[in-house]
Amino acid sequence: MAALVRRRDRLRSARGAALVEFALVLPLLLVKIGEIVDFAFLFQRYEVVTGAAREGARIAALPGYGCVSGQVEIRARQFLMAGLHMTAGQLLGVVPAGNITVTCGTLPAPLTTIHTVRVDVTYQHTFLLLGPVMGLIGAGGWGGSPLNMTGTSEMRMEMAP
């Protein structure tokens, strides 16, 4: 009988130890899950920024468009808004001003007569989960500052038919 009581007491203490260990590991597990989610959003946004630069370069390379028309920036912004699932009001209201910049220029290729156009799209990404969590534990400067992502695309200028 005494052996049964000692065994039951050992099982209770083991359950308590597991609960304490779980309480210690849970915050670290949640931070890891937050990191995975944030870096997945970061990668998705980088792909959208690169696609926006590609779309802008496609428009700029067409005859009659070039970099002087505003169509390059309009198309790059449309692609960026569609990829980030934003409306024009959200882009201007939620995203800080000066967040998206599109530069376009015609670059002559060295030693050839082929002209190319280059479009750069820059977007500032702020971390969704890691910034606030790191701020809670005293490391707010790590995840709170925005990260500049730049997508660049260069295409050959098309000749007029």
N, C-alpha and C positions, 0 to 999 in steps of 0.2 A: 504494500500500500504506500509506503513512504517513497519507494522508487517511482511510482506513478505520479505522485505529487511533485517530485523533483523534475520529472520529465515535462509535466505540464507547465511548470514555472520557466523552464528553459525555452519552451516554445513561445510563451508570452514575451519573454525578453528578446527573442529573435525577431518577433513581429515588430516590436518597438524599435529595434535597431534598423530594420528595413525601412520603417517610416521616416526615421531621422535621416538615413542615407538618401532616401528619395527627396526629402525636403531640401537637402544640401545640393543635390544634382539638378533638380528641376529648373532653377534660374539659369544655370549654364546651358541646359538643353533648350530652353526658350530663346536664349540669345543666339545659339547656333541656328535654330530654325529661322529666326529673324534675319540672320546673315544670309542664309540660303535664299530667302524670299527677296531681300534687297538686291543681291547680286544677280538674281534672275531678272528683276525689273531693270537693273542697270544694263545687262546684256541686251534685253529687248529694246530698250531706248537707243542703245548704240546702233543696233541694226536698222532702226527706223531713221536715225540721223544719216547713216550711210546711204540708205535708199533715197532719202530726200535729196542728198547731193547728186546722186545718180540721175534722178528725175529732172533736177535743174539743169544738169549738163546735157541731157537729151534735148531739152527745149533750146538751150543756148547754141547747140551745134546745128540746129536746123537753119536752112536759109530763110532770111527775112526776120529772124528773131534776134540772135546774137545776145550780147550782154547788155546792150543799151536799152532794150525794152524791159519793162517791169515784169514780163511774163516769167522770167527765170525765178525771181523771188516769189511770185504768186504761186507757181507750180510747186516749188520746194516747200512753201508754207502749207499748201493744201495737203501734200503728202505727209508732212510732219503732223498736222492736225488729225488726219485720218488714222495714221499709225499710232498716235498717242491717245486716240479716242477723245478728242477735244472739239469743242465748237469755237467759233471765232471769239465769242464773249469769254469763254473760259481761258482761251489763249491770252487774251489781253488782261483779264481780271485775275486769274489764279497764278499764272506764270509771271514772274517779275518782268518789268520793262527791260528791254535790251537783252532778253534771254536768247533770242534766236537771231543770228546774223547770217546773211548770205552774201558772199563776195564772189564776183565773177570777173574773169579776165581772159583775154586772148593771148596765148603764149606761142610765139613761133618756135617750131621744133629746131634744134641745132642742126645746121648743115643740110637742111632739106627745105622744101617748099610747103610742107604740110603744116597747117596751123591747127592748134588745138585750143579748146576752151576748158577752163578749170573752174569748178564751183566748190566752194567751201561752205559748209553749214555747221554752225556752232550752237550747242544747246547746253544749258546748265542743268545738271541733274542734282536733286537733293534727295538724300536717303530718306525713305519713308519710315522705317522701323528702327534702324540702328541709331539715327541721330537722337531721337527722344530717349531711347533706352540708355545710350551712353551718357546722355545728359543727366539721367537719374543717378548714375553711379559715379558722377564726377568727371567724366571724360568727354564733356560736351563739345570740345573743339575738334574731336576726331571725326564724328559723323555729321556734325551740324553744318559744316561748310560745303557749299555746292561744288560739284565736280564738273569741269568743262569737258564736253565731248565734242570732237570735231570730226565730221565726215567729209572726205574729199573725193571728188571724181573728176577725171580729165578725159575728154572725148575729142575725136577728130572732127573738125568743122566740115559740114557737108557742103558740096558745091551746088549752086543753083542749076536746075535742069536747063 
